[in-house]
Amino acid sequence: MQSLFWWAAFTFAAIWAQKVVPGVDFLAPGILLCIQMDKRTHVFWLILVWSLIQDGIGGLPFGYSIVWYLSILALYRGGEMFFDVHSMMFALLCGCLLGLLHPGLTAMMSMLADMVFVPDRYIYEGIVQAVVFPVEWLLLKYIYPAGFRHEPV
């Protein structure tokens, strides 16, 4: 139950940070952290709730955040064959790949919604995402309460 309150507080803080730095997903490192801790039910519920929040308050068509969060899961599953998925280097790799994915995914969703795609803006957001992701993941890794790491799922 305490874990629920922790993730709710994290969600509130991440949404506030997204308001300050638009175009950057501050919730994404939380998904990677839950995947790394093998908390499958947390991953499912966080993806579900965060996708509804992101798609509800965002300007892109429904489905962007589902593809975005599932790409983190795919990166993890693909990366665990080749890398130490609990390392900072893997978080850096994920950040860089998500930074590259952001402009492409945004362009695709913009075409679906007949919106104007501004490449410079989305490339800049992708670069900021690539920088923010590993830093936030490292911060989350160290502030996530130790008692929650081994609690039953």
Steps between C-alpha positions, in 0.01 A plus 500: 500500500788737577637427156174630350542832680864523392412447133210748529739763640750419223225535239402840639863620501567366149190666354603826664849462348343438159314827537832677569690322218241429228561216258704291744349191663604492864291188566699271265794430737248368754394232252861392449558487875193278555603271215848469649356413842279234334177657626274389217171609655648844571614526139156405369310744721747784456493466121120491505454799731783709356384434142152622587646809668748575220255443218230691685703815561717480188436649160576187298253225405433216741766232485822703507576426864406134470752456219751713696478295822489167318817603314673524840388145572625388156835677556537320832412159358732548203777649712504229765648262245804720445542741793491524876150650513547631855794723412527871433633424151176321414299798629715727280434273202125502572505879531677538166268258321191665649643837400525373142153341516325817621520705176410200284205394711380860527525541122296185447231608745495852355429358154215292641343809657570734205711719727798711399827323580778737609820292472731741684279504807461123521867432436584740785246322725659166405844629599367625834323165554827316432679711762225499764412129484821347645540777759145453626534120492812522718324735742199268518721198556650662808189662649267202450443368853698184575203345680292511181760318293424160649134536590264238358341596172 
